[in-house]
Amino acid sequence: MGYVGDLRLLIGNKAINLVATAVIVVNELNEILLQKRSEPYGSWGIPGGLIELGESTESAGKREVFEETGVVVEDLKLIGVFSGEEDNYIKLQNGDEYYVVLVAYYTKCFTGTLCADGDETLDCRFFDISEIPDKLLKRHELVIKKYLEII
C-alpha cells in the first residue's frame, strides 16, 4: 500500500503535510518534459510525486520520473522548495486533503524513450517554454518560473 496509504488508514481524509518532488527534464532543444495527469484529470504537470518513508527527495524524483514517463534521469540540480497554503493545498476526488512541500529539481541528463504509464500519466512530451499547455498545475507554473530565473 505504501506510506501515504498506511497514513490514510489511520487518519482518514484529514488534511496533512506531505513531501513531494518534481523534476524538470530538459532536452537538447531546451524543451521541458511535461506529463498529462490522470489526477486532476487532464491537467499537465512536471513529472514527480510523493516520497516514500525514508526515501530521499532525489531518489523519489528519479523513481517518479521513470515510473511515469519511462525516462531515467541523473544529475539533479535543486531549483527550490515550495510550500505554504497558496497553490499547495490539494483535495483529491476521494476526499483526501493535503498540503504539499514540493522539492523541485531540473536535469539535462536523461536516457530512455518516453512512454506514458497509462495510470498516473495519460501522455508525456517535451514542450517549448512558449508552448506550455494552459491546463498546467498552478504550483508547477511557479516551479517553471523559478527554473527560468536560475538558468
C-alpha positions as CSV (number, residue, x, y, z in Angstrom):
1,M,0.0,0.0,0.0
2,G,2.8,2.4,0.8
3,Y,3.4,5.2,3.2
4,V,0.6,7.5,2.3
5,G,-1.9,4.6,2.1
6,D,-0.9,3.5,5.6
7,L,-1.3,7.0,6.9
8,R,-4.7,7.3,5.4
9,L,-5.8,4.1,7.1
10,L,-5.0,5.8,10.4
11,I,-6.3,9.4,9.9
12,G,-8.8,9.1,7.1
13,N,-9.2,12.1,4.7
14,K,-7.9,14.8,7.2
15,A,-5.5,17.4,5.8
16,I,-1.8,16.5,6.4
17,N,1.6,17.8,5.2
18,L,3.2,15.6,2.6
19,V,6.6,16.0,0.9
20,A,6.8,15.6,-2.9
21,T,9.4,16.0,-5.5
22,A,9.2,17.2,-9.1
23,V,11.9,17.1,-11.8
24,I,12.1,19.4,-14.9
25,V,13.7,17.3,-17.6
26,V,15.2,19.4,-20.4
27,N,16.1,18.1,-23.8
28,E,18.7,19.3,-26.3
29,L,16.3,21.8,-27.7
30,N,15.7,23.3,-24.2
31,E,12.2,21.9,-24.2
32,I,10.6,20.9,-20.9
33,L,9.1,17.4,-20.3
34,L,5.5,17.6,-19.1
35,Q,3.0,14.8,-18.3
36,K,-0.7,14.9,-18.8
37,R,-2.0,13.6,-15.4
38,S,-4.9,11.4,-14.5
39,E,-5.3,13.4,-11.2
40,P,-6.6,16.0,-11.5
41,Y,-7.8,14.5,-14.8
42,G,-6.3,16.1,-17.9
43,S,-4.1,18.6,-16.2
44,W,-0.5,19.0,-17.2
45,G,2.5,19.0,-14.8
46,I,6.1,18.3,-14.2
47,P,6.8,14.6,-13.5
48,G,7.1,13.8,-9.8
49,G,5.2,12.6,-6.8
50,L,5.2,11.9,-3.1
51,I,8.2,10.5,-1.4
52,E,8.0,7.2,0.5
53,L,9.0,6.8,4.1
54,G,12.8,7.1,4.4
55,E,13.3,7.9,0.7
56,S,15.4,10.9,-0.3
57,T,13.8,13.6,-2.4
58,E,16.4,12.9,-5.2
59,S,15.7,9.2,-5.2
60,A,11.9,9.8,-5.2
61,G,12.3,12.2,-8.1
62,K,14.3,9.7,-10.2
63,R,11.8,6.9,-9.3
64,E,8.7,9.0,-10.1
65,V,10.1,10.3,-13.4
66,F,10.9,6.7,-14.5
67,E,7.6,5.3,-13.4
68,E,5.5,8.0,-15.0
69,T,7.5,8.6,-18.3
70,G,9.9,5.8,-18.8
71,V,12.9,8.2,-18.7
72,V,15.9,7.6,-16.4
73,V,17.3,10.9,-15.0
74,E,20.6,11.7,-13.3
75,D,22.5,14.7,-12.1
76,L,19.6,16.5,-10.4
77,K,20.1,20.2,-9.6
78,L,17.9,21.9,-7.0
79,I,15.5,24.6,-8.1
80,G,14.0,25.2,-4.7
81,V,11.5,24.2,-2.1
82,F,7.9,25.3,-2.4
83,S,5.4,25.3,0.5
84,G,2.6,27.1,2.3
85,E,-1.1,27.4,1.8
86,E,-1.2,29.2,-1.6
87,D,-1.2,26.8,-4.5
88,N,0.0,23.8,-2.4
89,Y,-3.4,22.6,-0.9
90,I,-4.8,19.6,-2.7
91,K,-8.1,17.8,-2.3
92,L,-8.4,14.6,-4.3
93,Q,-11.6,13.2,-5.7
94,N,-11.7,10.6,-3.0
95,G,-11.7,13.4,-0.3
96,D,-8.1,13.1,0.8
97,E,-6.7,16.5,1.7
98,Y,-3.0,17.5,2.0
99,Y,-0.6,20.4,1.7
100,V,2.5,19.7,-0.4
101,V,6.0,20.6,0.5
102,L,7.5,20.4,-3.0
103,V,11.2,19.9,-3.6
104,A,11.9,20.7,-7.2
105,Y,14.9,19.8,-9.4
106,Y,16.0,20.1,-13.0
107,T,18.3,18.0,-15.2
108,K,19.5,17.8,-18.8
109,C,20.9,14.3,-18.2
110,F,18.4,11.6,-19.1
111,T,18.1,8.4,-21.2
112,G,15.3,6.2,-22.3
113,T,12.2,6.5,-24.5
114,L,9.1,8.5,-23.5
115,C,6.3,6.2,-22.6
116,A,3.2,7.3,-20.5
117,D,2.5,4.7,-17.8
118,G,-1.3,4.9,-18.6
119,D,-2.1,5.1,-14.9
120,E,-0.8,8.4,-13.5
121,T,0.3,9.7,-16.8
122,L,-2.0,9.8,-19.8
123,D,0.5,11.5,-22.1
124,C,4.0,12.9,-21.9
125,R,6.1,15.0,-24.2
126,F,8.5,17.9,-24.4
127,F,7.2,21.4,-24.8
128,D,8.9,24.6,-25.9
129,I,8.6,27.1,-23.0
130,S,6.4,29.3,-25.2
131,E,4.0,26.4,-25.9
132,I,3.3,25.2,-22.3
133,P,-0.3,23.9,-22.1
134,D,-2.9,26.2,-20.5
135,K,-4.1,23.5,-18.1
136,L,-0.8,23.4,-16.2
137,L,-0.9,22.8,-12.4
138,K,-0.5,26.2,-10.7
139,R,2.3,25.1,-8.3
140,H,4.2,23.7,-11.3
141,E,3.9,27.1,-13.1
142,L,5.7,28.5,-10.1
143,V,8.5,25.9,-10.3
144,I,8.9,26.6,-14.1
145,K,9.1,30.3,-13.4
146,K,11.8,29.8,-10.7
147,Y,13.7,27.4,-13.1
148,L,13.7,30.1,-15.8
149,E,15.1,32.6,-13.3
150,I,18.1,30.4,-12.4
151,I,19.2,29.1,-15.7
